[in-house]
Amino acid sequence: NGDLWLGYTQSSRWQVYNSEESRPFRETNYEPEASLMFRTNYEILGLNARLLGVTLNHQSNGRGGLESRSWNRAYIEGTFQLDSLLIKPKVWYRIPESKDDNPNIIDYLGYGELNLVYAYKKHQFDLLLRNNFKNETRSCWKKSY
């Protein structure tokens, strides 16, 4: 019941609103990963556990030196079904590195996420929740005055 999944995601940030600077792409991020996924059919707390897996993931902006931003993580995830609702928790662990480009990335990205997917007739509603589970009010959007 197990499969090896290989994945690759690439995302680019486009500064579309600044015509004075020719609307350049500001950043491109790369994310390869490998997963061991297992189809299951267990009942847990009234939920049908459909899929369980473990993944090794790398995220990087592909740059070097002071502009480098990368991190590695391992995560476990599951897919649980209750009628037309899928509940997909994911919890990760940051893999320590000797040269750390992002020492505070966990402060912003946290330790996991919860994805809820609801099917209704021919529609699908998807909600993704992320939190760093800290009590601090630190934000990357705050300004100092």
Secondary structure, 3 states (H helix, E strand, C coil): CEEEEEEEEEEEEECCCCHHHCCCEEEEEEEEEEEEEEEEEEEECCEEEEEEEEEEEEEECCCCHHHCCEEEEEEEEEEEEECCEEEEEEEEEEECCCCCCCCCHHHHHCCEEEEEEEEECCEEEEEEEECCCCCCCCCCCCCCC
